[in-house]
Amino acid sequence: MLPTVSEPPAGEVGALREAHLGAFRFMLRARLLDDKFAALYRAGKIHGGVFLGRGQEALSVAVGISLVKTDVFAPLIRDGAGRLAFGEPMLDAIRTYLGSALGSMRGRDGNVHRGRPHAGLLPMISHLGAMISVVNGMLLARQLKGISGTVGAACIGEGATSTGSFHEALNQAAVEKLPLVLVVANNQYAYSTPNARQFACADLADRAAGYGVAAHSVDGTDLTDCLATVGAAVAGARAGGGPQLVVANLLRLCGHGEHDDASYVASALKKSGLGRDCLKIAEDILLREQWADAAEIAVWRSAALREIEDHVAQVQREPAPDPFAEAWTALSSQHLSEGQVQ
């Protein structure tokens, strides 16, 4: 059964429609970009792993679209939709995966650890629980500077909730009453380790009470639910409500990386509601509510594919970093400042 969009007051119908349309287009672009990365990987054009967000786009885009440019965002590898919604240029993703020296990380930091810290978009630390304390630090620094109204969002998977850094950072955020929104994508497996071997509580959202933070549970396959729930969590943090824990239940529709066939995923899970494709569900909502028709969606798809192909062709002509000419200093130094990246 499709999720139902509750009937909002007449004055809010337009805003609800625009939110769904905007979110869907970011989701579509992210899915098509992921498909291109998978094809480039299979063709031997990408060195290192490729990690896709297939099935997590509804949750991801809800985070990116709920934040504003003065906020802080620490996304997952798989948060392509949220990154685009927050304002990350598609070129940043393509340049990083293909190792262009013109990318935001200058081709120097693997193929997925990209970001623009001065713009509030943090490069990912692979040990994802560690990103929560990084966001905490930025929020605390802004408070000390007298900057108000900032929200920080950190995205992790359910596996990261088993780490000490998760506990320490969430406890700190609660004690300091930081405007942190911690979004957990519970995709049922920490790589290949099922939830039953990860935690014993019935719902990860139940942990929030122990830290004294607000809890929100959301169906990660349902764009409408994601927009409403994540939006409410961000609004609560911005209004002074302290840290907010959002737990989304979903199933990643691919392996941990393109090197992984995900044969360990139970077939019953794939056939359950968790295995629904959030992009297809979102498209069905647009069609049912008559917010878009099939012809419009086809146009958006074609335009996104052209954009991706044009960007990939451009980046494939760009230079790789020269290890003999490179000055191996921090990217924050003057000659490698983010402002010089085109």
N, C-alpha and C positions, 0 to 999 in steps of 0.2 A: 504494500500500500504506500502511495506517495505521501510525504509529509504535508500537512495542511497549513496554509498560510492564514493565520487568524485575521479576522476582519478588523483592521485598524480604524481609528477615527478618519473621517473623510479627508481632513487636512494632511494626514500622514501617508495616504495612499501613494502619492507621487514620490515621497522620500523613500518609501519601502521599495517601490518599483526601481528607482534609480540605484538604490543600494544593491539590489539583486542583479541588475543589469551590469553595473560596474564590476561587481565581484565575479560574476560569471565570465566576463571577458578576461579578467586577470587569470582566472582558473584555466580558461581555454588556452591562453598564451603560454602559461606555465606547463601545461600538459604537452602541448606541441613542441615546446623547447626541450622538455625531457625526452620526448620521442626522438628528437634530432640528436641529442647527446648520446642516446643509446645506439643510434645508427653510426655515429662517428666513432664510438668505442668499438663496435663490432668491425668497423673498417680499419681499425688500428690507428686512427687519427688522434686519439686521446690517450695519454700515458697516465697510468694510475687508475684508480677506481672511478666509477660513475655511480652516483647514488640518487635515485629518483624519488619523487614525492607522489607517485601515482596512488590515489586513494586518500591523500591527506590534504588535498587542495582546498576543500571547504573550510576546514579548521584554519589552515594557514592564511587564506585570504581574509578571514574574519579578523585575525590579529592585525595584519598589515593595514586593513581598511579602517580599523577602529582607532589607530594611532594618528597623531599629527606630527608634523615635521620636527617639532621641538622635543619629541619624545625620544626614548632610547629603545632600540630593538635588537635583541640577540637571537637571531633565527637559527633553526636547524639547517643541516645540509639540504634537507628535503623541502624547505620552505620557499620554493620558487614563487609560488603565487603570492605569499605574504611579502616577500622581498619586492616584487614588482608593484604591489599595492602601496608599499611604503615609499616607493620612489627609486628603487635601485634600477639603473639602466640595464636593459637586456645585454648590452655590450659587455658590462662587467662580468656577467656570468660566462659568456662565450669566451672572452679574453682569458679568464682565469682557467677554464677547462682546457683551452688550447695553448696556454702558456705564452700569451702575447706580452711583450715588454711594455705595451701601452696600457695594460690593465691596471686596475686599482691596486693590485698587489705586485705589479711589475714582473709577473711571471716567476716570483721568488718563493712562494709559500704554498707549495703543493697545488692541487687543482680545485679545491673546494673551500679553502680558508680565505674567503674574500669579505671585504667590507669597507666602509668609509667611516671610521670612528668620529671624525669631525662633524659628520652628518647624522650621528646617532645610530649608525648601522654598524654593529660590531662584528669583526671577523671571528669565526667560530673556533673555539678550542675543542678538539675532538673529545676530550673527557667532559661531556656536556654539562654535568652537574656543576663544573667550575664556572660556567657562564653566569650562573645566578649571582654569585658573589661579585662578578665583574659589573653586572647591572646594579647591584646594591651599591658598589663603590661610586658609580657615576651618579646615582640618585642622591647619595649622601653628600657628595661633593657639591651638587647643585643646591641642596638644602643649606649647606654651610655658606654658600655664596649668596643666599637669599633669593634664589630662583625658585619660584613656585609654579604649580600647575603641570609639572612634568610627570609622566608615567613611564615606567620601564617595563618592557615585556621580555621575558626569557622563555624560550621554547625548549623543551626536553622530551625525550621518550620515557616510557614507564621504567625502562631499565635504569635510567639515571636516578630514579627515586630510591634505588637501593644503595646509593653511594653516600659516603660521609659528607661530601661537599654539599649535597642536597640538604641534609639535615642542618648543617652549620649555617648555610646561607639563608634558608627559610626561617630558622630560629632568629638569626640576626635581623632579617627584614621585619619580623613580627615585633621584636623588642624595640627597634628603632621606628616602627610604624611607617615604613617606607611604602611609597606608592608603586609597589611591585605587582605585576600580573604574571604569575607563573603558569604557563600553559603546558600541560602534559598530554602528549599524543600517545594514548594507550593503544598501541597497534598489536597487542596480544603476544608479541615476541620481542625479547631483547636479543637481537640477531636471531639465533635459533632457539633461545631459551624461553619456554612458555611461561605465562604468568604464574602458573601453579608452582613453579620453581623459583619465582622471583619474590612473591609476597603472599602472605596468608590472609590479609584483610579482604573483605568482600568487595570493597570499592576503594580505590586510592583516594577519592575525595574525603573518605572518613578520616584520613590522617590530618586534615586541616584543623580539626578541633584540638588536637594535641599541641598545635603550635599557636593556637589562638588567632587563626586567620579565617577569612570567609571562604566557603567552598561553593563551587559550581560544577555541575555535571552536564555534559552535552553529548548529543548524538553527532559524532564527527562525520557521518555520511550526509547529514541534513544541513544544507546551506542556511536555511531560514533559522534553524535552531542555533547554528554557530554564530551567525550575525547578531542574534538577539542576546545570547548568553555571554559571548566574549565582549560585545559592546557594553553590556551591563557591568561586567567585571572591570573593564577599563574606566567606565564612568564612576564606579564605586571607589576605585583607587584614586582617581583624580579629585574626587570630592572629599578626600581625607579619610576614607574608610580603611586604610591600611592595606596590607598585602591581600591578594586575591588568588586562590588556587583554582584553576580550571582544568578539569579532567575530561578529555574527550575519548569516547570509545569508538574505535574504527578498526579496519584491517588494511594494512599496506598491501596494495594490489601488485606487488612485485617483490623480488628478493631484497635482502639487505643492500646489495649492490648488483650491478649487471653481471658480476662474476658468480652470483648465487641464484640457483634455480628455485629456491624456497620450497623444496620438496618436503620439508619438515612441517609445513603448515597443514593443519588438519582439514580434510575436505569438507567436513561439516561446518567449519568456520567460514570457508569460502562460499558455501551455499546459504549461510545465515544472513540476517540483516546487516551484520557487520561487514559482510563482503560486498555490499552494494557499491556501485561506482558513484561517488559523490558528484562527479561532473555530469553524468547522465541524469542523476536525480535533480540537479540544479537546472539542467536544460528542460526537463519535463515540467518543472515548476513554471519556467518562463512561458512555455507553450500553453500549459493549462490556464495560467492567469492571463494569457494573451498579452504578455508584456513584450514578446518578440515572436516572430514566426520562423519557420524553417529556412526560408530564403535569407532572412537577415542573419541568422546564425551561420549559414554557409558563407556569406560575405565576410563575416568576422573571421571565420576559419581561414579563408583564402588570404585575407589581408595579413593575418598573423604568420601564416606559412611564408609569404613573400618577405615579410620583415625578417624572419629568422634566417631564411636563405641568403638574403642580402647581407645581413650582419656576419654570418659565417664566412661568406665569400670574402668580405672585407678583412676579417680577422686572419684568415688563412694567408693573406698577403702581408701581414704585419710581421715585424721582426721578433725573434725570440731574444731573451736577455743574453748578453755576451758576458760570460763569466770572467773574461780577461779584462774587460773594460769596466765592469761593474764595481762601484765603490760599496763594499759590504758594510753599510751602516744602517741604522734603523730607518724604516720608511717614514718616520715622523720628522727626520732631519730635513733641512731646508731644501737641499737639491732633489729630494724625492717627495716633496710635500704633495698631498693629495690635490691641491689646487692646480698643479701642473698637468694632471692627467686629463687628456682630451676625451 
